[in-house]
């Protein structure tokens, strides 16, 4: 059975809410899209034709009776408060509600506690984003090929989650995966939440040394910048994430301290080789896409000349053959000397075909081992 809502209501039209609306419009969703947000957000959303109707947050009760699918796109703590508010309203039977929060355990627990059985709440987390914010930054392609986690808590919810997954995959182009809320939060703590803390810690550590050895920060380039890029994240958003996932993040900090202590001891005994080799081997198994592809993509490497239009010439050639590049990354380019570009494709067969095509057209390409 498919999920075919006639009216989708998006609560809070920011980057993600606006991008969901934009994706629905682009993919030909023929139902009504209603947006609830602040006045400036609604004005922008209407100007960009992201929504068909717009209302203030205070008009939620007015909008709910005509809603089939409600998507809560606020930060985490406001999502929980909105769920509590919804629990006091008369909600349509079989209303489907989801959210976009980066943690899931407390949100799903709030839904179980406050929402009636006649509605279906399926926690959600689209693993996509941008450094930009607001509906003006809405991107209809933001979710394409990105993992979209859904977190049903029982068999009844799982059945509805599978229907919702079909809808999201069709209109957003994402790759859905079902996961237990607590498992989601534990994984997110390891691969997302802890790295943000570590990035900030590395910057603070370098700053501490700057006070002792002037010039430390002026030499912070390359790898240091890559490792600390996310230290620029907005804490207002991260406050809610850490506040709702303290237990899992604390466990990861303790685990990291234990590993760091072992590596400190290995450093003293000149035996870091094993740790480095193990880490390198594991790193090679991690998909390189920043959108979190579920299935491993197939990479090729292309030697790049440092000249204008080089990447364009590759993409034009592949476009002429209707070959889709799933991911692209400039691995290294030294000014005036060239470097290497990584291209990713959906299958080994396509990747091998591209290597042959590029080499026969004057490029230097090979499969990545």
N, C-alpha and C positions, 0 to 999 in steps of 0.2 A: 504494500500500500504506500502511495507517495504522499508527501506533504506538500499541499498546494494552497498556501494562505492567500486570501484575497486582499487583506490589509496588513501591512507590516508597519509597526510603530517603533521608531528608534528614539530611545530616551537618552538625550544628550548628543547633539550633533557636533562632535569634534573631529579629529583626524580619522579615528576608526569608524565612528558612526557615519561620518560623511562619506568615507570610502566604501562602506557597506552599501549605502544608498547609491553611490555612483556606480558600483559594480552591478547592482540590481538593474539599474537603468540601462547600462551598457549591454547587459546580457538579455535584455528584452522582457524583463518581468512586467507583466501587464496588469498587476494589481495596483492598489494605492499605497503610497509611502507617506507616512505621517512622521513629522519630526517634533520632538519636544526639546526645548533648549532655552538659553538666554536670548534676549532680543537681538544682539549683534550676530550671534550664531545663526539664528533663524533667518535674519536678513540676508546673510551671505549664502545660506543653503538655498533660499528661494531664488536669489539672483543666479546661482549656478544651476538651478533646476534640479537639485538633488532630491527635493521633496515635493509632494503635491499639496500638502497642507502643513501649517506650522502652528504650534501652540506653546504656551509657557509651561514650565514644570508644574505650576500649580493647577493646571488644567488636566492632569493625568486622569482623574476620575471621569472627566467628560469624554476623554478619548478611548478609554479602556473598553466600553461596551461594543465599539465597532472594530476592535482589534482581534486578529487571529494569531498574530505572532509579534511578541514584544521583545526587543533587544535592549538590554540595559548596558549603556556604553559610558557610564560614569567611572570615576576612580573606585577602588574596592570598598572603602568604608561607606561612601554614599550609595553604592549598590546595595549593601546590606540594609541601610536605612530605607531605601526604596522598597525592598522586599518586605520589610516590616509594615510599611505604609500600604502596600498592595494587599497584605493580609487582612487589612481592615475594610477593604472594599468588596463590593459584589463583583466577582470576576466571571466572565463568560465561561461556560463549560467547554472543556478541551482547549482552552487558551494555552498556547505554547510560549514559554518564557525562557530566554537564555541571557547570558551576560558575556562580557569580554574581559573579566578580571584576570589578573596574572597569578592569583592564588585561588584555590578552589574549595578547600575544606570548610572554612568558616562560612563561605557564601552558600554552599550546598546545605550546610547544617541550618542556616537561617531560613532557607527555602523550605526545608522539611518541617521546621518548627512553625512557620507563620503562614504558609500558603495552603489552601484547601486541596483535597484530593482530586477535585474536579478539574484542576489545571495541571499542566505538565511543565515542570522546571528542569531544564537540562543545562548544567553549568558548561561554560565554554571559554576557551582561551585561544584566540587566533595569534599564532606566533609570527607576527609581522608588525612592522611599525616604521617610523621615520623620525628623523631629528626635528622635523617640522611639526606644527600643531595647528588645530583649528580647522573648520570646514573648508577654508580656502586652500588648504593643502591636500584636500581629498584626492585619492588616486584610485580609479576603477580597477587598476591592475595590481594593487597592493597585496592582495591575497593569493594571486596566481602562483600555484605550485608550493605555497606555504602550508605548513602543518596547522590544522585547526583542531585542537583537542576538545572533545566533548566528554563530560564526566557524569554519566548516569550512576545512580546509587542503588538501583534494584532492577529486576528483570523487566518490570513494566516501563520504567524509564528507558531501559536499553532499547526496547522495541521502538519507542518514539524517537530516541536518539538516532537510530539507524535511518529513520525517515527524514529527520532533520539533516543528517549528514548528506543524504542525497540532494536535498535542496541547496545546501551550502556549496557542495561540490559543483553543482550545475551552474549556479549563478555567480559564485565568487571565484571559481576555478581553483579552490584550495584542495588539500589532501587531508581528509578527516581521519582521526584516530580516536577510539574510545578508550578511556582510562579511568581508573579509580581516583577520586579526588585527592586522597592522601598520598597515593603513589605519584600523582602529578606534582604535588607540592614538594615531595622529597626530591624528585628529579630536578625540578626547577631550582631548588635550593642549591644543588650541586653545579649545575651548568649555567645558571643565570644570576641567581641572587648572591652567592658567594663571590663570583668573579667581580661583581660591582664593588663589594666591600674591599676585595684585594686590590683593585685598581686604585681606589681612594687611598688605601694603606701605602701603596708603592709611591704615590705622589707625596704623601705626608712624610714618608721616610726620606725621599730625595730632598724635600724642603728642609727637613731637620738637618741633613748634612750640609745643605746650602748655607746654613747659619754658621757651620763650622768651617766649611771649605767653599769659599766664594767661587762661583763658576760652575758648580755642579749642574744646575738646571740649564745653563746655557749650552751644555754638551749633551743634554738629554734629547736624543734623536732616534730615528729608526725604530728598533725593537721596543724601546721604552715608550715611545709615542703610541705604538700599536697596542701595547699591553695596557696602557692607561687611558685610551680614547674614551672609554665609557665612564671615566671618572668625572666627565662633564655633564652627566645626566642630572635631570631636575629632581631634587630631593623630595619635592611635594608629592610626586608620584611614588617614589620609592619608600616614603614613609609608610604608606598603606600596605605596600608589599611586605616590608619587614615586620610591621605591626601584626599582620595576619599569618605570618609564617615563621615566627620566632623559634619555635622548637626545632624545625627542620634545619633552619639556617645555623642555629647554635651547634647542632650536631656536625654540620659540615665544617664549621670553624674549628671545632675540637679535632676533627679528623685531619684537617689541613695542618694544624699545629703539630700533631703527631707525626705526620709525614715530613714536615719541615725539620723537626727535631732529629729524625733519622737521617735526613740529608745533611744536616749540620754535622752529625757524628761522622758520616761518610766523607764529608769534606776534610775533616781533621785527619782521617786515616787514608786519604787519597783514594777512595773507593766509590766515587760517584758514577763510574761508568755504567754499572748495572741499572741504576735509576734512570740515567739519561737514555740508555738503549731501550728500556721498557717503555718509557714515556714516548719515545719517538715511534716505536712500533704501534702503540695504541693510537697515537695521533694520526697515523696513516690510515686507520680504519674509520675515522670520523668523516662523514660527508662534508665537503668543503663549502657547500652552499650556505650563505647566511640566512636563507629562508627555511632551513631545517627540512630538507627533502627526506621523506620516509625511506625511499629506496635509494641505494647508492647510485649516483650518476657515473657516467663513464667519461673520463677526462682525457684530453690530448694537450700537448704542449706545442706552442708555435714560437719559433725564434722571431723576435720582433726588431724591426729597424726603428730607430728613433727619428721618425720623420712624420710630418702631418699626413693624415689620411690612411695610415697603415691599417688601423683597426677597421675603418670604414671599408677598405678594399676587401678585407676578409668577409665581413658581414654581408656585403653586396653580393659577393660570389656565392655564399651559402644561401642567401635569400633567393637568388635566381634558380637555385635547385630546390627551393621550398624546404630547406633544412632549418630547423628551429634550434637556436642556441639556448640551452636551459640555464646556463650560468657562465659568467665570464669574470676573470680576475687578472689584473696585471701583477705578476709575481715579482718582477724586478725590471726596472728600466733605468739605466745609467745615462745621463745626459750625453748625447753625442755618440753613444756606444751601443744602444739597443738593449734588449733584454729578453724576457720570456712572458708569454701570455698563456693562461690556462683557459680552455674552452670545455664546457661540459655538455654531454648529450644524453638522451634518454636510454640508449642501448649501446652495447658493445659493437653491434653491427653498424649502427649509424656513425659511431666514433671512428671505426676503421675506414668507412667510406669517405669520411671527411678528411682523414689523413691522406688518403690516396688522391682525393680531389685537390687538396691544397698543394701537395708535392708536385702534382702534374701541372700546376699553374704558377710555379716559381717560388712557392713558399717552402719553408723548412718546418715540417711538422712530424710528430711522433706520438704514439700512445704513451700515456703516463702509466708507469709500472705501479 
